[in-house]
Amino acid sequence: MGILLKVSGLIDAVNERVGKAVIWLVLAAVVISAGNAIIRKTLNISSNAFLELQWYLFSGIFLLCAGYTLMRNEHVRIDVATAWLSPRARTWIDIIGTIFFLLPMALIFIYLSWPVFIRTYTHGEISTNAGGLLIWPARLLVPIGFTLLAAQGVSELIKRFAFLAGKGPDPLAHKAESHAAEKELAEEIRKIAEAKLNGEQAR
């Protein structure tokens, strides 16, 4: 289990680095999108290359951060159905979901998307839009993204089995603490808004 936890830590470190690097793609997408819109409105000039670059950046953000998001336990969960369960029961649900749904889905996407990327790359395919970009970088994002997601799925399995064996913390505890902090912040904002409203009414 010690070796497996080290492997899990290595996978987490890779997805952490990828996630923090990809954050900059959000800024790039916003700048390119805003610049493209401004130029189109002011100079009546448009570029398919810039439009497609925005799509590529969005795809990169979505695909490359899938593993990072899983590591942070921020994927959508049906907490209303599992909140009343014990930590061990929630952990078993995660294990079953990862083994029978997440990993098979990710591996299928990797298997199907890799030949598509190879074909696109070897043929040097270009977008059919005038002035469009090469297609293979976007195709490459799919197998890379799902490889990172599958690797993180393995890491999450290791952490959950370690928790069940009493050799690791509850992987979902951070999620619960995060939600508690969010609720606390929302409550504080509500109190400030009410105090401000009451002050204005008193005037």
Secondary structure, 3 states (H helix, E strand, C coil): CHHHHHHHHHHHHHHHHHHHHHHHHHHHHHHHHHHHHHHHHHHCCCCHHHHHHHHHHHHHHHHHCHHHHHHCCCCCCCHHHHCCCCHHHHHHHHHHHHHHHHHHHHHHHHHHHHHHHHHHHHHCCECCCCCCCECHHHHHHHHHHHHHHHHHHHHHHHHHHHHHCCCCCCCCHHHHHHHHHHHHHHHHHHHHHHHHHHHHHHC
